[in-house]
């Protein structure tokens, strides 16, 4: 008797067909589960905000390349912080406008306040990890001779990975999406 796990048996003519079926089933499970949809929307907003901020921060760092490394790093980080959070909050509220009923006469401000508190605490703690690692790495890269935009880009990529891990763990712990 042959095993369906090895791609043989009813409906599966090759191992690839079975693997594709498993991947498609997993994708459908994630895409159809409302909790996972919310996580995907959140991560989409985090990535869009980071992408826009990524370009602005690299440009600002290069414009300030004549400054001392600690000043370049600190000013770039301040611009990064303001840009990122402004874009992220706008995207988050836009994606959740139906949930909070912004178009009705009575928006659900209690729900908005509760969710923003959870998301900002999760993202805020992630942002502390991001800011500290970003400052350290950008300062280090500037001191070892990298161009300002290169230092900014590399530091931002490293710090963003740290940020995404911390933020997603904390969103799960605060039970933002039940």
N, C-alpha and C positions, 0 to 999 in steps of 0.2 A: 504494500500500500504506500502511496506517495503522500508527502506532506504538503499541505497548502502553503506552509511557511516558506517553502523552497520554490514557490512559483508554479507548482504543478497542482493538478486537481481541478475541481469544478470552477470554471470561469477564468482561470489563470493559465495562460499558455506559456508565459515566461516569468522569470523572477522579477523583471522590471515592471510588469503589469501589476503584480502584487504590491511592490514597493510604491508605485504610483498611486494605487488605490488607498494604501495606508496614509500616504502624505495628503491626498485629497480629502480623506475622511477627517484627518486631524485639522486641516484648514477649515473645513465646513463646521467642525465642532467649535473652533475658536471664533470664526466669523459669525456664527449664529447665536452664540452664547452672549446675552446682553452684558454680562460682567466683563467679558473679554473685549467686547466692542468698546466699552468705556476705557479700558486700558489702552487699546489701540488708538483711540481718539486722543487720549492724554499724551501718549508717546509721539503721535504725529505732531501735536502742538509743540511739544518739547523740541522735536527735531527741526520743525520749521523755524521756530524762534531761534534755535541755535545756529541754523544755516544763515539766516539774515545777520545775526549778531557776529558770526564768524567773519563775514566779509567786512562789516563795519569795524570790528576790532583790529583786523589786520591792517586796514587802511589807516586807522588812527595811530596804531603803533608805528607804522612807517612814517607818518607825518611828524611824529615826535621823536624820530630816530636820533636827532641831535642832542636830546636831553640825556641826563645821567640814567643808567639802567633802572634805578629804583624809582625815579620820577616817571619814566616811560611806562614801567610796569604798573605803577599805582594809578596813573591817569587812564591808561588803557583799561584797567580793571574796573574803574568807576564807570566809564562809558559802556563797557560790557554789561555791567550789572543793570544799569538803567534801561539800556536797549532791550536786553533779554527779557526782563520782567514786564516791560510795557507791551512787547509783542505777545508774550505768552499769555498774559491776563486777557488781552483782547481776543486772542484765538480761543481761549478756554471759555470765555463768556459767550462768544459767538456760536461755538459748537453746542453749547448747552442752553441756548435761548429758549428752546421749546420746553425743556425740563423746568426752567425757572419762570416760564410764562411771561417774558418781558413784553410781549405784544399785547397782553391783556390789561385790563384796568387794575387788576390786583396781582402784581408780580409776587412770587413766592420768596420774599426777602429773607425769611427765616432759613429756608433751604439754601439760598445763595450764601448767606453768612456762614452757615454750618459747613458747607462744602469748601468755601474759600478758606476758612480757618484750617480745615484738614489739609487742603492742597498746599496752602502757603506754609504750613508747618513742615510738611513733607519736603516740598521744594526748597523751603528755607534752610532746613538742615542739610539737604543735598547741596544747596548753594554755598554753605559754609565750607563743606568739603571741597567744592569746586574752586571757590575763591582762594582758599589757602594753598591748594595744590597748583592752581594756575599761577598765582603770584610767585611761588617758589620756582616752578619750572621756567617761567618766562624770564625771571631775574637770572636764573642759572644759565639759560641759553644765551642771553645777552652778554653775560660776563665771559662766556667762553668764545665769543666772537661771531655768533650768528647775526644775520641781518635782522632788523626789528620785526619785519613782517613774518620771517621764518620762525623766530622765537615765539611770536604771538600765536601763529598757527599750530606749531607743535605743542605748546603749552596748553592751548585750548582743546586740542584733540585728547590729550592725556587726561586733562581735568574733566572733560565732558564724559568720558567713559566712567570715571569715578562718580560723577554727578548722577548719571543714569542709573547706576547700580544702587546707590544710596537712596535716590528718590523712589525708585520702583519698590524697593524693600519697605520703605516707610509708608508708601501709599497702601501697600498690602497690610502692614501692621495697623494703620489707622482705620482700616476698613472703609475707605472712601467709597469703594464700589462693593456693595454687599452681595 
